């Protein structure tokens, strides 16, 4: 099988050569052989990059992608890895969605503000918070 230069991999995968080097240094992509000081990749690296890009589009962080590739024992099938990581990411997304709903309520409430002075606005927001309305804050925030 013919090996590929970093430029060829970048062209075929749509990922810049600098990003390929970064992912290799971060341990997400495997270190590759060097020929004459230049990186040479096996053609199967393209599939790995496709999975990396898909995972990033799904919202996985680089650490999560690294866990997908290397964070489980070799006996754990990829399908089980995806399920584990996806379940956690879906929980994060639900928390984010709830935060967005609270933010939207607060912005809608604020957009109806008719206060003339900031002190009046603060009193209105305090009443809304006390009543459990849009301006309600969570503890620790």
N, C-alpha and C positions, 0 to 999 in steps of 0.2 A: 504494500500500500504506500502510495506516495505521500510524503509529509508535506505540510503546508507552512508557508511563511506567515508571520504575524500579519503582514499586509493582505495576504490571501484570505486569512481567517476573518480579518476585519471587513473585507469586501463582501465575503459570502454571508457573514452573520449580521452585518449592519451595525456592528459595535466598533467604536474607534479603537485603534491599537493601544492608545494610552489607557483606555478602560480595561482592555484585556490584561495589560501589565498590572494595573491596579488590582484587579480581581485575582490574579495569580499571587501577587504579594500579600494580599489579604487572606489567602488560603481558600478562596472560594473556587477558583479553577486550579487544577493540579499544576504543579511546576512541570515545565516541559523541557525536553532535551534541547541542548544547544549544539549547533553545528557551525563551527567557525565563529562562535560567540553570538550567533543569532538564534532566536527561538524557532523551533520547528515543532509543529503540532500534527498529531494524527487527525484524520478526517472526522473522527467521532467527537471531536471537541465542539463541532457545530451543534450537535444535538444537545450537548451539555449547556451551551450558551443559550440555545432556544429555551431550555427549561429555566435557566437563570432569568432570562427576560420575561418569561411568562410569570414566574414567581414575583418578580418586581412589579409587574403590571397588576398582580393580585394584591399588592400592598405589602408584601413581605420586605422586611429590612434586610440589609446584607447579612447581619448575624443570623437571621432566620433562614435565609437561603443557605448559608454555611451549615446550619443545623440540618437542613433538608439533605444536603449532600454528604455531610460527615458527622452529624450529631447523634446518630443512632448506630447501634452495632450493625455489622454486615448481615446479620441474620434477620434484621427488620426490613421487610419489603418496602419499596418506595410508596406503595399505596397506603400503608399504615403510617408512614412518615407524613404524607400529605394530609391524611385525616387528622392526625394529632395537631399539626401546625395550623391547618385550616380551622379546626374547631376553636383554637385559641384566638386566631385572627378574627373569626366571626363574632366572638364575645367582645373583642376590642371595638369592632365596628358598631355593635349594638350600643356600647357605652358612648361612643362618639356620636351616634345618631341621637341618643337621648340628650347629650350636651347641645347638639345643634338645635333640637326642638326647644330647649330652654332658652338658648340664645335668640332664636326666632321670636319666641313669646316676649322676651325682654325688649328686642328691637321694635316689635310691633307696638308694645306698650309705650316705649319711648317716643315713637313717631307720632303718637297721639298727644304728646305733651303740650299743654297750653299754658304752662307756667311762665311767669314774667321774670321771676328772680330764682336763682339757683337754690336758695333756701326753701322756697315753695316746692320746687322739684324734689328736693331731698325728703321733705315731709310726705309727699305723694308716694314716692318710692318706698319709704319706710312703711306706710300704711299697706301698700301692695304686698310687701314682703311679709308683714305681720298677718295679712289675710291669706297668705299662700299663693299670691298672684305671680305675675310675670317677673317681677323684680326680686323674687325670692332667691336668696343666696344659699349655697350649700356650705356647711361648716368647713372651715379650713381654707376657704377661698377668699 
